Amino acid sequence: MTDKDAFVTRLGFVTAAMGQAIGTGNLWRFPRVATANGGGPFMVAYIIAIFVWAIPLLMAEMCLGMHTRKGSVGAFRDFMGKKYTWMGGWHAFVCLALGAYYSVTMGWAIRYFVLSITTLKPGVDTEYIWNSFISSPWQGIIFHAIAVIIAAIVVFRGVSKGIELASKFMIPTLFLLLIIAMVRALTLPGAIGGLNYLFNPDFTQLLNGKVWLEAFTQAAWSTGAGWGFMTTYAAYSRSKEDIGCNAFIVGLSDTSAALLAAMTVIPTIYALAPESLYEAIGAGNTGLTFIWLARLLPAMPLGRLVSAFFFLGMGFAAVTSLYAMYEVGIKSFFIDAGWSRKKAASIVVGMCFLGGLPSAINVEFLNNQDQVWGVGLLVSGLFVAIAMMKYGVEKARREIINPVSELHVGKWWNYCIIFFPVMFLIVCGWWTYQQFTWYPETWWNPLETYSPGTMFLQWAAVIVIFILFNNTLAKIIKPDNTEQLT
């Protein structure tokens, strides 16, 4: 690989990989879903999901990137054959579609960091503040633009001077902010009751299928496994980068961040408003974060500082995922086709900014895109598993993974990859079934926010376009370059 713009150190690669995994879902979705699904039993199911879904897919993605030295498009072409290039196109497109609206949610975190310093205090009507903010198109656009600019600065600087340096700073800082917030939350009177609630030991709930489905869904969305991030980052890695250990580090660090957030959020609510715990958990991701936490965090001693730390941490978590999304498109569609980074980054950032404007203006559009491409990411993971099976699961483990892994990866990895399509059908099928129950009469309507119709139509449009242009896409990506980094 002749591109000198690559990760210089293993620490840089690992922190960048951790950054793509740790996002807003760790801070606002995990605490809510874990508590709503039994606490302790959910944790058990979630850890199992990390080991049988997330970590195997992270390894598989690193196989794609390190073996081909390409982003998603070229990786699928070179790993599976020219006729499968469209799968790589889907892979990269979904990341960009996600990035288009993810910057909007990052903008929310930035806005609430500012509000924590200037406005949020005991007695403030946080529901009014949230509704006023979300109904103001100009505020949405301004903070969306700020988020895009921050992420753009990183990707314009490249891998070693941008992504690596930013990740080395932001990931340790994120964990520090979360630890400070957690320690303060746990020192509140009655906070231990929140821990007891969070880690509920009623393991009879492990017999509840919904607990397992929610845990696997959270693991799939939280770690970014199978989404294209690790394929892209691995393409920039050193030739001897440890696939096995790095996959475990990323999966477990993502879980650690989620647990720190949960041990901040739930004890805070339990200590300050125990009678409203179920109401807060049922308020959804944004309601829990921007109404309940914005109300309760400033109410504790030193609460405004804790609130600022929490929302700043959320901003850090968002930006490390956002610039990873941009980089997937930059590498996959443009740099691998011979474009300069400056031109590639300009196009990707510009497209994502414009693509995010409808979400910045209308939260219902954002909810629609989050539903469509959030579930679409599960399809991306399926494509990675299919790529491994097409290449040969045992061959990939023996010839690509274990030669560079200090931790010997056994045949359990083979079984996880081979069984993955079944897990996908169960998880994705359950999620789709829920959508049918939400819209029993109008499930086919593509204008409904969460209907299966809108999801299938948008998926079909993207897949058909990439299949039609499969050969063109395969031709524009430069041929293999066998010279690898040392």
ABEGO torsion letter per residue (X at the ends): XABABBBABAAAAAAAAAAAABBAAAAAAAAAAAAAAGEAAAAAAAAAAAAAAAAAAAAAAAAAAAAAGBBAAAAAAAAAEAAAAAAAAAAAAAAAAAAAAAAAAAAAAAAAAAAAAAABBBGBBAAAAAAAAAABAAAAAAAAAAAAAAAAAAAAAEAAABAAAAAAAAAAAAAAAAAAAAAAAAABBGAAAAAAAAABABAAAAABAAAAAAAAAAAAAAAGBGAGAAAAAAAABBAABBAAAAAAAAAAAAAAAAAAAAAAAAAAAAAABAAAAAAAAAAEAAAAAAAAAAAAAAABBGAAAAAAAAAAAAAAAAAAAAAAAAAAAAAAAAAAAGBBAAAAAAAAAAAAAAAAAAAAABAAAAAAAAAAAAAAAAAAAAAAAAAAAAAEAAAAAAAAAAAABABBBBAAAAAAAAAAAAAAAAAAAAAAAAAAAABAAAAABAABAABAAAAAAAAAAAAAAAAAAAAAAAAABBBBBABBBX
